[in-house]
Amino acid sequence: MTRNDFLKKTIRASLFLLLALLVFALGKKVVAGKDCSGCPGNEVCNGKTDCSKY
């Protein structure tokens, strides 16, 4: 393995790790459809009508 290959693989792995950490950190804040910022639930919320389920 050459130095360039090592650097490319290291940078690619670190970017993948950063993306995985972002997905893990922001996964519970996902909102589908309309804005449901008043929803106390941590999962996907589809509009204000779903807020009563949480």
DSSP file (Angstrom, degrees, kcal/mol; ACC not computed):
  #  RESIDUE AA STRUCTURE BP1 BP2  ACC     N-H-->O    O-->H-N    N-H-->O    O-->H-N    TCO  KAPPA ALPHA  PHI   PSI    X-CA   Y-CA   Z-CA
    1    1 A M              0   0    0      0, 0.0     2,-0.1     0, 0.0     0, 0.0   0.000 360.0 360.0 360.0 128.1    0.0    0.0    0.0
    2    2 A T     >  -     0   0    0      1,-0.1     4,-2.3     4,-0.0     5,-0.2  -0.336 360.0-106.9 -82.7 168.6    1.4    3.3   -1.0
    3    3 A R  H  > S+     0   0    0      1,-0.2     4,-2.5     2,-0.2     5,-0.2   0.902 120.1  52.0 -62.1 -41.8    1.3    6.5    1.1
    4    4 A N  H  > S+     0   0    0      2,-0.2     4,-2.5     1,-0.2    -1,-0.2   0.900 109.1  49.9 -63.4 -41.3   -1.3    8.0   -1.2
    5    5 A D  H  > S+     0   0    0      2,-0.2     4,-2.5     1,-0.2     5,-0.2   0.919 110.8  50.2 -62.2 -42.9   -3.5    4.9   -1.0
    6    6 A F  H  X S+     0   0    0     -4,-2.3     4,-2.4     1,-0.2    -2,-0.2   0.925 111.8  47.3 -61.7 -44.8   -3.3    5.0    2.8
    7    7 A L  H  X S+     0   0    0     -4,-2.5     4,-2.7     2,-0.2     5,-0.2   0.911 112.1  50.0 -64.2 -42.2   -4.2    8.7    3.0
    8    8 A K  H  X S+     0   0    0     -4,-2.5     4,-2.4     1,-0.2    -2,-0.2   0.928 113.5  45.1 -62.1 -45.4   -7.1    8.2    0.6
    9    9 A K  H  X S+     0   0    0     -4,-2.5     4,-2.3     2,-0.2    -1,-0.2   0.880 113.7  50.0 -67.2 -38.0   -8.5    5.3    2.7
   10   10 A T  H  X S+     0   0    0     -4,-2.4     4,-2.3    -5,-0.2    -2,-0.2   0.923 113.1  45.4 -66.8 -44.2   -7.9    7.1    5.9
   11   11 A I  H  X S+     0   0    0     -4,-2.7     4,-2.3     2,-0.2    -2,-0.2   0.911 113.5  50.2 -65.8 -42.0   -9.7   10.3    4.7
   12   12 A R  H  X S+     0   0    0     -4,-2.4     4,-2.0    -5,-0.2    -2,-0.2   0.905 112.1  47.3 -62.9 -41.9  -12.6    8.2    3.3
   13   13 A A  H  X S+     0   0    0     -4,-2.3     4,-2.3     2,-0.2    -1,-0.2   0.883 111.7  50.3 -67.4 -38.7  -13.0    6.3    6.5
   14   14 A S  H  X S+     0   0    0     -4,-2.3     4,-2.3     2,-0.2    -2,-0.2   0.884 110.6  49.2 -69.1 -37.2  -12.9    9.5    8.6
   15   15 A L  H  X S+     0   0    0     -4,-2.3     4,-2.3     2,-0.2    -2,-0.2   0.895 111.3  49.8 -66.7 -39.0  -15.6   11.1    6.4
   16   16 A F  H  X S+     0   0    0     -4,-2.0     4,-2.4     2,-0.2    -2,-0.2   0.904 110.9  49.8 -64.6 -40.9  -17.7    8.0    6.7
   17   17 A L  H  X S+     0   0    0     -4,-2.3     4,-2.3     2,-0.2    -2,-0.2   0.901 110.1  50.6 -63.9 -41.2  -17.3    8.0   10.5
   18   18 A L  H  X S+     0   0    0     -4,-2.3     4,-2.1     2,-0.2    -2,-0.2   0.914 111.3  48.3 -62.5 -43.5  -18.3   11.7   10.6
   19   19 A L  H  X S+     0   0    0     -4,-2.3     4,-2.4     2,-0.2    -2,-0.2   0.903 110.9  50.8 -63.5 -41.5  -21.4   11.0    8.5
   20   20 A A  H  X S+     0   0    0     -4,-2.4     4,-2.4     1,-0.2    -2,-0.2   0.898 109.7  50.3 -64.2 -40.2  -22.3    8.1   10.7
   21   21 A L  H  X S+     0   0    0     -4,-2.3     4,-2.5     2,-0.2    -1,-0.2   0.892 110.4  50.0 -65.3 -39.4  -22.0   10.3   13.9
   22   22 A L  H  X S+     0   0    0     -4,-2.1     4,-2.6     2,-0.2    -2,-0.2   0.920 111.2  48.4 -64.3 -43.5  -24.2   13.0   12.3
   23   23 A V  H  X S+     0   0    0     -4,-2.4     4,-1.1     1,-0.2    -2,-0.2   0.917 113.7  47.4 -63.1 -42.5  -26.8   10.4   11.4
   24   24 A F  H  < S+     0   0    0     -4,-2.4     4,-0.3     1,-0.2    -2,-0.2   0.903 115.6  44.8 -65.1 -41.4  -26.7    9.0   14.9
   25   25 A A  H  < S+     0   0    0     -4,-2.5     3,-0.3     1,-0.2    -2,-0.2   0.864 123.3  33.7 -72.5 -36.4  -26.9   12.4   16.6
   26   26 A L  H >< S+     0   0    0     -4,-2.6     3,-1.5    -5,-0.2    -1,-0.2   0.427  89.4  98.0-101.2   0.3  -29.6   13.8   14.4
   27   27 A G  G >< S+     0   0    0     -4,-1.1     3,-0.9     1,-0.3    -1,-0.2   0.822  82.3  51.6 -60.1 -34.3  -31.6   10.7   13.8
   28   28 A K  G 3  S+     0   0    0     -4,-0.3    -1,-0.3    -3,-0.3    -2,-0.1   0.547 102.3  61.7 -81.4  -6.1  -34.2   11.4   16.6
   29   29 A K  G <  S+     0   0    0     -3,-1.5    -1,-0.2     2,-0.0     2,-0.2   0.220  73.1 129.8-102.9  14.0  -34.8   14.9   15.2
   30   30 A V    <   -     0   0    0     -3,-0.9     2,-0.4    12,-0.3    15,-0.3  -0.499  35.7-171.5 -72.5 133.7  -36.1   13.7   11.9
   31   31 A V        -     0   0    0     -2,-0.2     2,-0.4    13,-0.2    15,-0.1  -0.996   5.3-159.8-128.0 127.2  -39.5   15.2   10.8
   32   32 A A        -     0   0    0     13,-0.7    15,-0.6    -2,-0.4     2,-0.3  -0.858  60.5  -8.8-106.0 141.7  -41.4   14.0    7.8
   33   33 A G  S    S+     0   0    0     -2,-0.4    13,-0.1    13,-0.2     3,-0.1  -0.600 116.5  15.0  81.6-133.3  -44.0   16.1    6.1
   34   34 A K  S    S-     0   0    0     -2,-0.3    13,-0.7     1,-0.1     2,-0.3  -0.215  95.0 -79.5 -76.0 166.0  -45.1   19.3    7.8
   35   35 A D        +     0   0    0      1,-0.1    -1,-0.1    11,-0.1    13,-0.1  -0.490  46.5 173.8 -65.9 127.9  -43.3   21.1   10.6
   36   36 A C    >   +     0   0    0     -2,-0.3     3,-1.8     1,-0.1    -1,-0.1  -0.324  21.9 143.3-131.3  49.4  -44.1   19.4   13.9
   37   37 A S  T 3   +     0   0    0      1,-0.3    -1,-0.1     3,-0.0    -2,-0.0   0.708  68.8  61.4 -67.9 -19.3  -41.8   21.3   16.2
   38   38 A G  T 3  S+     0   0    0     -3,-0.1    -1,-0.3     2,-0.0    -2,-0.0   0.473  77.9 113.0 -84.4  -0.4  -44.4   21.1   19.0
   39   39 A C    <   -     0   0    0     -3,-1.8    13,-0.1     1,-0.1    -3,-0.1  -0.561  55.0-158.2 -74.7 126.8  -44.3   17.3   19.1
   40   40 A P        +     0   0    0      0, 0.0    -1,-0.1     0, 0.0     2,-0.1   0.640  63.4 102.3 -78.2 -11.8  -42.9   15.9   22.3
   41   41 A G        -     0   0    0      1,-0.1     4,-0.1    10,-0.1    -2,-0.1  -0.347  64.6-147.7 -72.6 152.4  -42.1   12.6   20.5
   42   42 A N  S    S+     0   0    0      2,-0.1   -12,-0.3    -2,-0.1    -1,-0.1   0.477  74.1  73.8 -96.6  -4.5  -38.5   11.8   19.4
   43   43 A E  S    S-     0   0    0      1,-0.2     2,-0.2   -14,-0.1   -15,-0.0  -0.171 101.9 -51.0 -97.4-168.0  -39.5    9.8   16.4
   44   44 A V        -     0   0    0    -13,-0.1     2,-0.4    -2,-0.1    -1,-0.2  -0.458  53.7-164.3 -68.3 134.9  -40.9   10.7   13.0
   45   45 A C        -     0   0    0    -15,-0.3     2,-1.0    -2,-0.2   -13,-0.7  -0.988   9.4-155.8-126.5 122.4  -43.9   13.0   13.2
   46   46 A N        -     0   0    0     -2,-0.4     4,-0.5     1,-0.1     3,-0.2  -0.718  59.9 -51.7-101.0  83.3  -46.2   13.6   10.2
   47   47 A G  S >  S-     0   0    0     -2,-1.0     3,-0.9   -13,-0.7     4,-0.4  -0.023  81.4 -57.6  80.6 175.3  -47.9   16.9   10.7
   48   48 A K  G >  S+     0   0    0      1,-0.2     3,-0.7     2,-0.2     4,-0.4   0.738 125.9  67.2 -67.2 -24.1  -49.8   18.3   13.7
   49   49 A T  G >  S+     0   0    0     -3,-0.2     3,-0.6     1,-0.2    -1,-0.2   0.813  98.1  52.5 -69.3 -27.8  -52.4   15.5   13.7
   50   50 A D  G X> S+     0   0    0     -3,-0.9     3,-1.5    -4,-0.5     4,-0.5   0.638  87.3  83.0 -80.2 -13.2  -49.7   13.0   14.7
   51   51 A C  G X4 S+     0   0    0     -3,-0.7     3,-0.9    -4,-0.4    -1,-0.2   0.805  82.6  61.6 -63.0 -27.9  -48.6   15.0   17.7
   52   52 A S  G <4 S+     0   0    0     -3,-0.6    -1,-0.3    -4,-0.4    -2,-0.1   0.724  92.7  66.1 -71.3 -19.5  -51.5   13.7   19.8
   53   53 A K  G <4        0   0    0     -3,-1.5    -1,-0.2     1,-0.2    -2,-0.2   0.731 360.0 360.0 -72.5 -21.5  -50.1   10.1   19.4
   54   54 A Y    <<        0   0    0     -3,-0.9    -1,-0.2    -4,-0.5    -2,-0.2   0.433 360.0 360.0 -96.9 360.0  -47.0   11.1   21.4
